[in-house]
Amino acid sequence: MSAPDPLIAALIEERRRQGISQRELGRRAGLSSGGLCEVERGDHSPTLRNLRLLAAALGFDVNLTTAAPTTESKEDDHA
């Protein structure tokens, strides 16, 4: 089991802030509560589609941007 990444941690925090159970969030998003539990524990990574469903069920959106690798990233790749 690994710690959830920052995006998943934000979803967990918002779910708890709203007082919503995993079961209820799963119902609202159309996902199984068992699968949601595995995502929250860090056992599985959700698809982008599922992230968007979860975010929408919590009342917000997921937006992604892409960028070219930084010089540091390129140097790290060759190490």
mmCIF file of the N, C-alpha and C atoms, coordinates in Angstrom:
data_MODEL
# 
_entry.id   MODEL 
# 
loop_
_atom_site.group_PDB 
_atom_site.id 
_atom_site.type_symbol 
_atom_site.label_atom_id 
_atom_site.label_alt_id 
_atom_site.label_comp_id 
_atom_site.label_asym_id 
_atom_site.label_entity_id 
_atom_site.label_seq_id 
_atom_site.pdbx_PDB_ins_code 
_atom_site.Cartn_x 
_atom_site.Cartn_y 
_atom_site.Cartn_z 
_atom_site.occupancy 
_atom_site.B_iso_or_equiv 
_atom_site.pdbx_formal_charge 
_atom_site.auth_seq_id 
_atom_site.auth_comp_id 
_atom_site.auth_asym_id 
_atom_site.auth_atom_id 
_atom_site.pdbx_PDB_model_num 
ATOM 1   N N  . MET A 1 1  ? 0.849   -1.181 0.000   1.00 0.00 ? 1  MET A N  1 
ATOM 2   C CA . MET A 1 1  ? 0.000   0.000  0.000   1.00 0.00 ? 1  MET A CA 1 
ATOM 3   C C  . MET A 1 1  ? 0.888   1.236  0.000   1.00 0.00 ? 1  MET A C  1 
ATOM 4   N N  . SER A 1 2  ? 0.599   2.174  -0.890  1.00 0.00 ? 2  SER A N  1 
ATOM 5   C CA . SER A 1 2  ? 1.368   3.405  -0.949  1.00 0.00 ? 2  SER A CA 1 
ATOM 6   C C  . SER A 1 2  ? 0.468   4.590  -0.622  1.00 0.00 ? 2  SER A C  1 
ATOM 7   N N  . ALA A 1 3  ? 1.098   5.696  -0.246  1.00 0.00 ? 3  ALA A N  1 
ATOM 8   C CA . ALA A 1 3  ? 0.339   6.901  0.071   1.00 0.00 ? 3  ALA A CA 1 
ATOM 9   C C  . ALA A 1 3  ? -0.284  7.459  -1.203  1.00 0.00 ? 3  ALA A C  1 
ATOM 10  N N  . PRO A 1 4  ? -1.498  8.010  -1.090  1.00 0.00 ? 4  PRO A N  1 
ATOM 11  C CA . PRO A 1 4  ? -2.133  8.565  -2.281  1.00 0.00 ? 4  PRO A CA 1 
ATOM 12  C C  . PRO A 1 4  ? -1.389  9.793  -2.789  1.00 0.00 ? 4  PRO A C  1 
ATOM 13  N N  . ASP A 1 5  ? -1.440  10.003 -4.096  1.00 0.00 ? 5  ASP A N  1 
ATOM 14  C CA . ASP A 1 5  ? -0.783  11.170 -4.656  1.00 0.00 ? 5  ASP A CA 1 
ATOM 15  C C  . ASP A 1 5  ? -1.585  12.422 -4.286  1.00 0.00 ? 5  ASP A C  1 
ATOM 16  N N  . PRO A 1 6  ? -1.038  13.607 -4.538  1.00 0.00 ? 6  PRO A N  1 
ATOM 17  C CA . PRO A 1 6  ? -1.702  14.849 -4.111  1.00 0.00 ? 6  PRO A CA 1 
ATOM 18  C C  . PRO A 1 6  ? -3.122  15.026 -4.666  1.00 0.00 ? 6  PRO A C  1 
ATOM 19  N N  . LEU A 1 7  ? -3.367  14.592 -5.882  1.00 0.00 ? 7  LEU A N  1 
ATOM 20  C CA . LEU A 1 7  ? -4.708  14.725 -6.446  1.00 0.00 ? 7  LEU A CA 1 
ATOM 21  C C  . LEU A 1 7  ? -5.696  13.841 -5.696  1.00 0.00 ? 7  LEU A C  1 
ATOM 22  N N  . ILE A 1 8  ? -5.314  12.610 -5.421  1.00 0.00 ? 8  ILE A N  1 
ATOM 23  C CA . ILE A 1 8  ? -6.188  11.706 -4.673  1.00 0.00 ? 8  ILE A CA 1 
ATOM 24  C C  . ILE A 1 8  ? -6.373  12.226 -3.253  1.00 0.00 ? 8  ILE A C  1 
ATOM 25  N N  . ALA A 1 9  ? -5.305  12.736 -2.650  1.00 0.00 ? 9  ALA A N  1 
ATOM 26  C CA . ALA A 1 9  ? -5.412  13.303 -1.309  1.00 0.00 ? 9  ALA A CA 1 
ATOM 27  C C  . ALA A 1 9  ? -6.414  14.458 -1.290  1.00 0.00 ? 9  ALA A C  1 
ATOM 28  N N  . ALA A 1 10 ? -6.426  15.272 -2.345  1.00 0.00 ? 10 ALA A N  1 
ATOM 29  C CA . ALA A 1 10 ? -7.382  16.384 -2.431  1.00 0.00 ? 10 ALA A CA 1 
ATOM 30  C C  . ALA A 1 10 ? -8.815  15.861 -2.548  1.00 0.00 ? 10 ALA A C  1 
ATOM 31  N N  . LEU A 1 11 ? -9.007  14.788 -3.322  1.00 0.00 ? 11 LEU A N  1 
ATOM 32  C CA . LEU A 1 11 ? -10.345 14.191 -3.429  1.00 0.00 ? 11 LEU A CA 1 
ATOM 33  C C  . LEU A 1 11 ? -10.814 13.645 -2.084  1.00 0.00 ? 11 LEU A C  1 
ATOM 34  N N  . ILE A 1 12 ? -9.911  12.971 -1.377  1.00 0.00 ? 12 ILE A N  1 
ATOM 35  C CA . ILE A 1 12 ? -10.256 12.433 -0.052  1.00 0.00 ? 12 ILE A CA 1 
ATOM 36  C C  . ILE A 1 12 ? -10.616 13.564 0.894   1.00 0.00 ? 12 ILE A C  1 
ATOM 37  N N  . GLU A 1 13 ? -9.796  14.603 0.909   1.00 0.00 ? 13 GLU A N  1 
ATOM 38  C CA . GLU A 1 13 ? -10.046 15.742 1.793   1.00 0.00 ? 13 GLU A CA 1 
ATOM 39  C C  . GLU A 1 13 ? -11.400 16.380 1.496   1.00 0.00 ? 13 GLU A C  1 
ATOM 40  N N  . GLU A 1 14 ? -11.701 16.562 0.223   1.00 0.00 ? 14 GLU A N  1 
ATOM 41  C CA . GLU A 1 14 ? -12.987 17.175 -0.146  1.00 0.00 ? 14 GLU A CA 1 
ATOM 42  C C  . GLU A 1 14 ? -14.154 16.263 0.199   1.00 0.00 ? 14 GLU A C  1 
ATOM 43  N N  . ARG A 1 15 ? -13.998 14.964 -0.016  1.00 0.00 ? 15 ARG A N  1 
ATOM 44  C CA . ARG A 1 15 ? -15.063 14.021 0.350   1.00 0.00 ? 15 ARG A CA 1 
ATOM 45  C C  . ARG A 1 15 ? -15.353 14.109 1.838   1.00 0.00 ? 15 ARG A C  1 
ATOM 46  N N  . ARG A 1 16 ? -14.299 14.118 2.624   1.00 0.00 ? 16 ARG A N  1 
ATOM 47  C CA . ARG A 1 16 ? -14.462 14.194 4.085   1.00 0.00 ? 16 ARG A CA 1 
ATOM 48  C C  . ARG A 1 16 ? -15.028 15.543 4.506   1.00 0.00 ? 16 ARG A C  1 
ATOM 49  N N  . ARG A 1 17 ? -14.571 16.615 3.856   1.00 0.00 ? 17 ARG A N  1 
ATOM 50  C CA . ARG A 1 17 ? -15.061 17.955 4.187   1.00 0.00 ? 17 ARG A CA 1 
ATOM 51  C C  . ARG A 1 17 ? -16.569 18.036 3.970   1.00 0.00 ? 17 ARG A C  1 
ATOM 52  N N  . GLN A 1 18 ? -17.044 17.384 2.912   1.00 0.00 ? 18 GLN A N  1 
ATOM 53  C CA . GLN A 1 18 ? -18.467 17.386 2.608   1.00 0.00 ? 18 GLN A CA 1 
ATOM 54  C C  . GLN A 1 18 ? -19.247 16.364 3.425   1.00 0.00 ? 18 GLN A C  1 
ATOM 55  N N  . GLY A 1 19 ? -18.543 15.540 4.185   1.00 0.00 ? 19 GLY A N  1 
ATOM 56  C CA . GLY A 1 19 ? -19.206 14.539 5.016   1.00 0.00 ? 19 GLY A CA 1 
ATOM 57  C C  . GLY A 1 19 ? -19.824 13.406 4.213   1.00 0.00 ? 19 GLY A C  1 
ATOM 58  N N  . ILE A 1 20 ? -19.195 13.063 3.087   1.00 0.00 ? 20 ILE A N  1 
ATOM 59  C CA . ILE A 1 20 ? -19.710 12.025 2.202   1.00 0.00 ? 20 ILE A CA 1 
ATOM 60  C C  . ILE A 1 20 ? -18.920 10.740 2.424   1.00 0.00 ? 20 ILE A C  1 
ATOM 61  N N  . SER A 1 21 ? -19.624 9.631  2.545   1.00 0.00 ? 21 SER A N  1 
ATOM 62  C CA . SER A 1 21 ? -18.951 8.330  2.691   1.00 0.00 ? 21 SER A CA 1 
ATOM 63  C C  . SER A 1 21 ? -18.401 7.882  1.342   1.00 0.00 ? 21 SER A C  1 
ATOM 64  N N  . GLN A 1 22 ? -17.503 6.915  1.381   1.00 0.00 ? 22 GLN A N  1 
ATOM 65  C CA . GLN A 1 22 ? -16.995 6.337  0.139   1.00 0.00 ? 22 GLN A CA 1 
ATOM 66  C C  . GLN A 1 22 ? -18.142 5.714  -0.648  1.00 0.00 ? 22 GLN A C  1 
ATOM 67  N N  . ARG A 1 23 ? -19.035 5.062  0.045   1.00 0.00 ? 23 ARG A N  1 
ATOM 68  C CA . ARG A 1 23 ? -20.178 4.424  -0.616  1.00 0.00 ? 23 ARG A CA 1 
ATOM 69  C C  . ARG A 1 23 ? -21.026 5.466  -1.342  1.00 0.00 ? 23 ARG A C  1 
ATOM 70  N N  . GLU A 1 24 ? -21.309 6.587  -0.673  1.00 0.00 ? 24 GLU A N  1 
ATOM 71  C CA . GLU A 1 24 ? -22.128 7.630  -1.289  1.00 0.00 ? 24 GLU A CA 1 
ATOM 72  C C  . GLU A 1 24 ? -21.411 8.292  -2.461  1.00 0.00 ? 24 GLU A C  1 
ATOM 73  N N  . LEU A 1 25 ? -20.121 8.561  -2.313  1.00 0.00 ? 25 LEU A N  1 
ATOM 74  C CA . LEU A 1 25 ? -19.381 9.153  -3.422  1.00 0.00 ? 25 LEU A CA 1 
ATOM 75  C C  . LEU A 1 25 ? -19.345 8.193  -4.609  1.00 0.00 ? 25 LEU A C  1 
ATOM 76  N N  . GLY A 1 26 ? -19.134 6.920  -4.344  1.00 0.00 ? 26 GLY A N  1 
ATOM 77  C CA . GLY A 1 26 ? -19.158 5.927  -5.409  1.00 0.00 ? 26 GLY A CA 1 
ATOM 78  C C  . GLY A 1 26 ? -20.501 5.901  -6.119  1.00 0.00 ? 26 GLY A C  1 
ATOM 79  N N  . ARG A 1 27 ? -21.576 5.970  -5.344  1.00 0.00 ? 27 ARG A N  1 
ATOM 80  C CA . ARG A 1 27 ? -22.927 5.983  -5.933  1.00 0.00 ? 27 ARG A CA 1 
ATOM 81  C C  . ARG A 1 27 ? -23.110 7.210  -6.818  1.00 0.00 ? 27 ARG A C  1 
ATOM 82  N N  . ARG A 1 28 ? -22.723 8.377  -6.311  1.00 0.00 ? 28 ARG A N  1 
ATOM 83  C CA . ARG A 1 28 ? -22.879 9.616  -7.079  1.00 0.00 ? 28 ARG A CA 1 
ATOM 84  C C  . ARG A 1 28 ? -22.051 9.598  -8.365  1.00 0.00 ? 28 ARG A C  1 
ATOM 85  N N  . ALA A 1 29 ? -20.878 8.988  -8.301  1.00 0.00 ? 29 ALA A N  1 
ATOM 86  C CA . ALA A 1 29 ? -19.981 8.964  -9.458  1.00 0.00 ? 29 ALA A CA 1 
ATOM 87  C C  . ALA A 1 29 ? -20.257 7.777  -10.381 1.00 0.00 ? 29 ALA A C  1 
ATOM 88  N N  . GLY A 1 30 ? -21.080 6.838  -9.931  1.00 0.00 ? 30 GLY A N  1 
ATOM 89  C CA . GLY A 1 30 ? -21.349 5.648  -10.735 1.00 0.00 ? 30 GLY A CA 1 
ATOM 90  C C  . GLY A 1 30 ? -20.208 4.638  -10.681 1.00 0.00 ? 30 GLY A C  1 
ATOM 91  N N  . LEU A 1 31 ? -19.474 4.641  -9.579  1.00 0.00 ? 31 LEU A N  1 
ATOM 92  C CA . LEU A 1 31 ? -18.336 3.734  -9.397  1.00 0.00 ? 31 LEU A CA 1 
ATOM 93  C C  . LEU A 1 31 ? -18.566 2.882  -8.157  1.00 0.00 ? 31 LEU A C  1 
ATOM 94  N N  . SER A 1 32 ? -17.878 1.757  -8.081  1.00 0.00 ? 32 SER A N  1 
ATOM 95  C CA . SER A 1 32 ? -18.035 0.899  -6.903  1.00 0.00 ? 32 SER A CA 1 
ATOM 96  C C  . SER A 1 32 ? -17.309 1.514  -5.706  1.00 0.00 ? 32 SER A C  1 
ATOM 97  N N  . SER A 1 33 ? -17.886 1.336  -4.526  1.00 0.00 ? 33 SER A N  1 
ATOM 98  C CA . SER A 1 33 ? -17.239 1.854  -3.323  1.00 0.00 ? 33 SER A CA 1 
ATOM 99  C C  . SER A 1 33 ? -15.953 1.083  -3.035  1.00 0.00 ? 33 SER A C  1 
ATOM 100 N N  . GLY A 1 34 ? -15.907 -0.198 -3.410  1.00 0.00 ? 34 GLY A N  1 
ATOM 101 C CA . GLY A 1 34 ? -14.688 -0.989 -3.232  1.00 0.00 ? 34 GLY A CA 1 
ATOM 102 C C  . GLY A 1 34 ? -13.545 -0.451 -4.073  1.00 0.00 ? 34 GLY A C  1 
ATOM 103 N N  . GLY A 1 35 ? -13.842 -0.115 -5.325  1.00 0.00 ? 35 GLY A N  1 
ATOM 104 C CA . GLY A 1 35 ? -12.822 0.464  -6.201  1.00 0.00 ? 35 GLY A CA 1 
ATOM 105 C C  . GLY A 1 35 ? -12.353 1.807  -5.694  1.00 0.00 ? 35 GLY A C  1 
ATOM 106 N N  . LEU A 1 36 ? -13.293 2.614  -5.202  1.00 0.00 ? 36 LEU A N  1 
ATOM 107 C CA . LEU A 1 36 ? -12.940 3.921  -4.649  1.00 0.00 ? 36 LEU A CA 1 
ATOM 108 C C  . LEU A 1 36 ? -12.036 3.755  -3.423  1.00 0.00 ? 36 LEU A C  1 
ATOM 109 N N  . CYS A 1 37 ? -12.343 2.780  -2.594  1.00 0.00 ? 37 CYS A N  1 
ATOM 110 C CA . CYS A 1 37 ? -11.520 2.499  -1.419  1.00 0.00 ? 37 CYS A CA 1 
ATOM 111 C C  . CYS A 1 37 ? -10.088 2.153  -1.829  1.00 0.00 ? 37 CYS A C  1 
ATOM 112 N N  . GLU A 1 38 ? -9.947  1.339  -2.862  1.00 0.00 ? 38 GLU A N  1 
ATOM 113 C CA . GLU A 1 38 ? -8.609  0.958  -3.337  1.00 0.00 ? 38 GLU A CA 1 
ATOM 114 C C  . GLU A 1 38 ? -7.842  2.166  -3.875  1.00 0.00 ? 38 GLU A C  1 
ATOM 115 N N  . VAL A 1 39 ? -8.537  3.065  -4.551  1.00 0.00 ? 39 VAL A N  1 
ATOM 116 C CA . VAL A 1 39 ? -7.906  4.289  -5.055  1.00 0.00 ? 39 VAL A CA 1 
ATOM 117 C C  . VAL A 1 39 ? -7.467  5.162  -3.879  1.00 0.00 ? 39 VAL A C  1 
ATOM 118 N N  . GLU A 1 40 ? -8.349  5.337  -2.903  1.00 0.00 ? 40 GLU A N  1 
ATOM 119 C CA . GLU A 1 40 ? -8.017  6.186  -1.752  1.00 0.00 ? 40 GLU A CA 1 
ATOM 120 C C  . GLU A 1 40 ? -6.861  5.616  -0.939  1.00 0.00 ? 40 GLU A C  1 
ATOM 121 N N  . ARG A 1 41 ? -6.748  4.300  -0.877  1.00 0.00 ? 41 ARG A N  1 
ATOM 122 C CA . ARG A 1 41 ? -5.632  3.676  -0.148  1.00 0.00 ? 41 ARG A CA 1 
ATOM 123 C C  . ARG A 1 41 ? -4.329  3.756  -0.928  1.00 0.00 ? 41 ARG A C  1 
ATOM 124 N N  . GLY A 1 42 ? -4.414  4.067  -2.210  1.00 0.00 ? 42 GLY A N  1 
ATOM 125 C CA . GLY A 1 42 ? -3.219  4.114  -3.039  1.00 0.00 ? 42 GLY A CA 1 
ATOM 126 C C  . GLY A 1 42 ? -2.881  2.771  -3.654  1.00 0.00 ? 42 GLY A C  1 
ATOM 127 N N  . ASP A 1 43 ? -3.819  1.808  -3.580  1.00 0.00 ? 43 ASP A N  1 
ATOM 128 C CA . ASP A 1 43 ? -3.584  0.486  -4.150  1.00 0.00 ? 43 ASP A CA 1 
ATOM 129 C C  . ASP A 1 43 ? -3.748  0.471  -5.667  1.00 0.00 ? 43 ASP A C  1 
ATOM 130 N N  . HIS A 1 44 ? -4.581  1.370  -6.184  1.00 0.00 ? 44 HIS A N  1 
ATOM 131 C CA . HIS A 1 44 ? -4.837  1.441  -7.624  1.00 0.00 ? 44 HIS A CA 1 
ATOM 132 C C  . HIS A 1 44 ? -4.870  2.898  -8.060  1.00 0.00 ? 44 HIS A C  1 
ATOM 133 N N  . SER A 1 45 ? -4.473  3.128  -9.300  1.00 0.00 ? 45 SER A N  1 
ATOM 134 C CA . SER A 1 45 ? -4.553  4.471  -9.881  1.00 0.00 ? 45 SER A CA 1 
ATOM 135 C C  . SER A 1 45 ? -5.832  4.566  -10.704 1.00 0.00 ? 45 SER A C  1 
ATOM 136 N N  . PRO A 1 46 ? -6.607  5.629  -10.495 1.00 0.00 ? 46 PRO A N  1 
ATOM 137 C CA . PRO A 1 46 ? -7.842  5.765  -11.262 1.00 0.00 ? 46 PRO A CA 1 
ATOM 138 C C  . PRO A 1 46 ? -7.555  6.222  -12.691 1.00 0.00 ? 46 PRO A C  1 
ATOM 139 N N  . THR A 1 47 ? -8.460  5.911  -13.583 1.00 0.00 ? 47 THR A N  1 
ATOM 140 C CA . THR A 1 47 ? -8.349  6.429  -14.946 1.00 0.00 ? 47 THR A CA 1 
ATOM 141 C C  . THR A 1 47 ? -8.728  7.909  -14.921 1.00 0.00 ? 47 THR A C  1 
ATOM 142 N N  . LEU A 1 48 ? -8.377  8.614  -15.964 1.00 0.00 ? 48 LEU A N  1 
ATOM 143 C CA . LEU A 1 48 ? -8.764  10.020 -16.069 1.00 0.00 ? 48 LEU A CA 1 
ATOM 144 C C  . LEU A 1 48 ? -10.283 10.141 -16.059 1.00 0.00 ? 48 LEU A C  1 
ATOM 145 N N  . ARG A 1 49 ? -10.947 9.237  -16.730 1.00 0.00 ? 49 ARG A N  1 
ATOM 146 C CA . ARG A 1 49 ? -12.416 9.251  -16.742 1.00 0.00 ? 49 ARG A CA 1 
ATOM 147 C C  . ARG A 1 49 ? -12.971 9.144  -15.327 1.00 0.00 ? 49 ARG A C  1 
ATOM 148 N N  . ASN A 1 50 ? -12.442 8.206  -14.538 1.00 0.00 ? 50 ASN A N  1 
ATOM 149 C CA . ASN A 1 50 ? -12.926 8.035  -13.174 1.00 0.00 ? 50 ASN A CA 1 
ATOM 150 C C  . ASN A 1 50 ? -12.584 9.223  -12.289 1.00 0.00 ? 50 ASN A C  1 
ATOM 151 N N  . LEU A 1 51 ? -11.405 9.828  -12.502 1.00 0.00 ? 51 LEU A N  1 
ATOM 152 C CA . LEU A 1 51 ? -11.069 11.049 -11.758 1.00 0.00 ? 51 LEU A CA 1 
ATOM 153 C C  . LEU A 1 51 ? -12.090 12.139 -12.039 1.00 0.00 ? 51 LEU A C  1 
ATOM 154 N N  . ARG A 1 52 ? -12.446 12.284 -13.303 1.00 0.00 ? 52 ARG A N  1 
ATOM 155 C CA . ARG A 1 52 ? -13.430 13.308 -13.671 1.00 0.00 ? 52 ARG A CA 1 
ATOM 156 C C  . ARG A 1 52 ? -14.794 13.007 -13.073 1.00 0.00 ? 52 ARG A C  1 
ATOM 157 N N  . LEU A 1 53 ? -15.198 11.734 -13.057 1.00 0.00 ? 53 LEU A N  1 
ATOM 158 C CA . LEU A 1 53 ? -16.472 11.359 -12.444 1.00 0.00 ? 53 LEU A CA 1 
ATOM 159 C C  . LEU A 1 53 ? -16.480 11.663 -10.949 1.00 0.00 ? 53 LEU A C  1 
ATOM 160 N N  . LEU A 1 54 ? -15.391 11.327 -10.277 1.00 0.00 ? 54 LEU A N  1 
ATOM 161 C CA . LEU A 1 54 ? -15.298 11.592 -8.838  1.00 0.00 ? 54 LEU A CA 1 
ATOM 162 C C  . LEU A 1 54 ? -15.319 13.089 -8.555  1.00 0.00 ? 54 LEU A C  1 
ATOM 163 N N  . ALA A 1 55 ? -14.545 13.840 -9.326  1.00 0.00 ? 55 ALA A N  1 
ATOM 164 C CA . ALA A 1 55 ? -14.506 15.288 -9.131  1.00 0.00 ? 55 ALA A CA 1 
ATOM 165 C C  . ALA A 1 55 ? -15.888 15.888 -9.351  1.00 0.00 ? 55 ALA A C  1 
ATOM 166 N N  . ALA A 1 56 ? -16.565 15.485 -10.415 1.00 0.00 ? 56 ALA A N  1 
ATOM 167 C CA . ALA A 1 56 ? -17.900 16.011 -10.697 1.00 0.00 ? 56 ALA A CA 1 
ATOM 168 C C  . ALA A 1 56 ? -18.872 15.675 -9.570  1.00 0.00 ? 56 ALA A C  1 
ATOM 169 N N  . ALA A 1 57 ? -18.759 14.476 -9.009  1.00 0.00 ? 57 ALA A N  1 
ATOM 170 C CA . ALA A 1 57 ? -19.635 14.068 -7.906  1.00 0.00 ? 57 ALA A CA 1 
ATOM 171 C C  . ALA A 1 57 ? -19.388 14.916 -6.663  1.00 0.00 ? 57 ALA A C  1 
ATOM 172 N N  . LEU A 1 58 ? -18.185 15.489 -6.570  1.00 0.00 ? 58 LEU A N  1 
ATOM 173 C CA . LEU A 1 58 ? -17.846 16.371 -5.450  1.00 0.00 ? 58 LEU A CA 1 
ATOM 174 C C  . LEU A 1 58 ? -18.071 17.843 -5.780  1.00 0.00 ? 58 LEU A C  1 
ATOM 175 N N  . GLY A 1 59 ? -18.473 18.121 -7.024  1.00 0.00 ? 59 GLY A N  1 
ATOM 176 C CA . GLY A 1 59 ? -18.799 19.490 -7.395  1.00 0.00 ? 59 GLY A CA 1 
ATOM 177 C C  . GLY A 1 59 ? -17.673 20.295 -7.993  1.00 0.00 ? 59 GLY A C  1 
ATOM 178 N N  . PHE A 1 60 ? -16.638 19.632 -8.503  1.00 0.00 ? 60 PHE A N  1 
ATOM 179 C CA . PHE A 1 60 ? -15.582 20.371 -9.177  1.00 0.00 ? 60 PHE A CA 1 
ATOM 180 C C  . PHE A 1 60 ? -15.078 19.598 -10.379 1.00 0.00 ? 60 PHE A C  1 
ATOM 181 N N  . ASP A 1 61 ? -14.151 20.194 -11.136 1.00 0.00 ? 61 ASP A N  1 
ATOM 182 C CA . ASP A 1 61 ? -13.673 19.622 -12.386 1.00 0.00 ? 61 ASP A CA 1 
ATOM 183 C C  . ASP A 1 61 ? -12.183 19.342 -12.290 1.00 0.00 ? 61 ASP A C  1 
ATOM 184 N N  . VAL A 1 62 ? -11.716 18.420 -13.114 1.00 0.00 ? 62 VAL A N  1 
ATOM 185 C CA . VAL A 1 62 ? -10.290 18.114 -13.219 1.00 0.00 ? 62 VAL A CA 1 
ATOM 186 C C  . VAL A 1 62 ? -9.816  18.638 -14.561 1.00 0.00 ? 62 VAL A C  1 
ATOM 187 N N  . ASN A 1 63 ? -8.810  19.496 -14.536 1.00 0.00 ? 63 ASN A N  1 
ATOM 188 C CA . ASN A 1 63 ? -8.214  20.014 -15.764 1.00 0.00 ? 63 ASN A CA 1 
ATOM 189 C C  . ASN A 1 63 ? -6.745  19.656 -15.767 1.00 0.00 ? 63 ASN A C  1 
ATOM 190 N N  . LEU A 1 64 ? -6.272  19.156 -16.886 1.00 0.00 ? 64 LEU A N  1 
ATOM 191 C CA . LEU A 1 64 ? -4.875  18.773 -17.010 1.00 0.00 ? 64 LEU A CA 1 
ATOM 192 C C  . LEU A 1 64 ? -4.201  19.644 -18.056 1.00 0.00 ? 64 LEU A C  1 
ATOM 193 N N  . THR A 1 65 ? -2.947  19.955 -17.811 1.00 0.00 ? 65 THR A N  1 
ATOM 194 C CA . THR A 1 65 ? -2.142  20.656 -18.799 1.00 0.00 ? 65 THR A CA 1 
ATOM 195 C C  . THR A 1 65 ? -0.874  19.859 -19.027 1.00 0.00 ? 65 THR A C  1 
ATOM 196 N N  . THR A 1 66 ? -0.283  20.058 -20.169 1.00 0.00 ? 66 THR A N  1 
ATOM 197 C CA . THR A 1 66 ? 0.978   19.390 -20.456 1.00 0.00 ? 66 THR A CA 1 
ATOM 198 C C  . THR A 1 66 ? 2.030   20.449 -20.735 1.00 0.00 ? 66 THR A C  1 
ATOM 199 N N  . ALA A 1 67 ? 3.254   20.090 -20.492 1.00 0.00 ? 67 ALA A N  1 
ATOM 200 C CA . ALA A 1 67 ? 4.368   21.003 -20.736 1.00 0.00 ? 67 ALA A CA 1 
ATOM 201 C C  . ALA A 1 67 ? 5.578   20.190 -21.155 1.00 0.00 ? 67 ALA A C  1 
ATOM 202 N N  . ALA A 1 68 ? 6.462   20.848 -21.868 1.00 0.00 ? 68 ALA A N  1 
ATOM 203 C CA . ALA A 1 68 ? 7.711   20.194 -22.258 1.00 0.00 ? 68 ALA A CA 1 
ATOM 204 C C  . ALA A 1 68 ? 8.529   19.927 -20.997 1.00 0.00 ? 68 ALA A C  1 
ATOM 205 N N  . PRO A 1 69 ? 9.309   18.851 -20.995 1.00 0.00 ? 69 PRO A N  1 
ATOM 206 C CA . PRO A 1 69 ? 10.160  18.568 -19.832 1.00 0.00 ? 69 PRO A CA 1 
ATOM 207 C C  . PRO A 1 69 ? 11.130  19.719 -19.580 1.00 0.00 ? 69 PRO A C  1 
ATOM 208 N N  . THR A 1 70 ? 11.409  19.945 -18.310 1.00 0.00 ? 70 THR A N  1 
ATOM 209 C CA . THR A 1 70 ? 12.385  20.968 -17.963 1.00 0.00 ? 70 THR A CA 1 
ATOM 210 C C  . THR A 1 70 ? 13.787  20.439 -18.230 1.00 0.00 ? 70 THR A C  1 
ATOM 211 N N  . THR A 1 71 ? 14.754  21.322 -18.209 1.00 0.00 ? 71 THR A N  1 
ATOM 212 C CA . THR A 1 71 ? 16.149  20.922 -18.423 1.00 0.00 ? 71 THR A CA 1 
ATOM 213 C C  . THR A 1 71 ? 16.567  19.901 -17.378 1.00 0.00 ? 71 THR A C  1 
ATOM 214 N N  . GLU A 1 72 ? 16.144  20.103 -16.130 1.00 0.00 ? 72 GLU A N  1 
ATOM 215 C CA . GLU A 1 72 ? 16.498  19.158 -15.063 1.00 0.00 ? 72 GLU A CA 1 
ATOM 216 C C  . GLU A 1 72 ? 15.960  17.773 -15.371 1.00 0.00 ? 72 GLU A C  1 
ATOM 217 N N  . SER A 1 73 ? 14.725  17.690 -15.850 1.00 0.00 ? 73 SER A N  1 
ATOM 218 C CA . SER A 1 73 ? 14.128  16.383 -16.162 1.00 0.00 ? 73 SER A CA 1 
ATOM 219 C C  . SER A 1 73 ? 14.910  15.688 -17.260 1.00 0.00 ? 73 SER A C  1 
ATOM 220 N N  . LYS A 1 74 ? 15.320  16.438 -18.278 1.00 0.00 ? 74 LYS A N  1 
ATOM 221 C CA . LYS A 1 74 ? 16.075  15.846 -19.371 1.00 0.00 ? 74 LYS A CA 1 
ATOM 222 C C  . LYS A 1 74 ? 17.410  15.321 -18.883 1.00 0.00 ? 74 LYS A C  1 
ATOM 223 N N  . GLU A 1 75 ? 18.059  16.080 -17.989 1.00 0.00 ? 75 GLU A N  1 
ATOM 224 C CA . GLU A 1 75 ? 19.355  15.634 -17.456 1.00 0.00 ? 75 GLU A CA 1 
ATOM 225 C C  . GLU A 1 75 ? 19.183  14.399 -16.599 1.00 0.00 ? 75 GLU A C  1 
ATOM 226 N N  . ASP A 1 76 ? 18.118  14.348 -15.795 1.00 0.00 ? 76 ASP A N  1 
ATOM 227 C CA . ASP A 1 76 ? 17.864  13.190 -14.937 1.00 0.00 ? 76 ASP A CA 1 
ATOM 228 C C  . ASP A 1 76 ? 17.620  11.936 -15.763 1.00 0.00 ? 76 ASP A C  1 
ATOM 229 N N  . ASP A 1 77 ? 16.999  12.080 -16.929 1.00 0.00 ? 77 ASP A N  1 
ATOM 230 C CA . ASP A 1 77 ? 16.727  10.929 -17.784 1.00 0.00 ? 77 ASP A CA 1 
ATOM 231 C C  . ASP A 1 77 ? 17.996  10.285 -18.310 1.00 0.00 ? 77 ASP A C  1 
ATOM 232 N N  . HIS A 1 78 ? 19.066  11.049 -18.416 1.00 0.00 ? 78 HIS A N  1 
ATOM 233 C CA . HIS A 1 78 ? 20.313  10.527 -18.985 1.00 0.00 ? 78 HIS A CA 1 
ATOM 234 C C  . HIS A 1 78 ? 21.292  10.059 -17.912 1.00 0.00 ? 78 HIS A C  1 
ATOM 235 N N  . ALA A 1 79 ? 20.934  10.207 -16.667 1.00 0.00 ? 79 ALA A N  1 
ATOM 236 C CA . ALA A 1 79 ? 21.849  9.821  -15.576 1.00 0.00 ? 79 ALA A CA 1 
ATOM 237 C C  . ALA A 1 79 ? 21.895  8.335  -15.406 1.00 0.00 ? 79 ALA A C  1 
# 
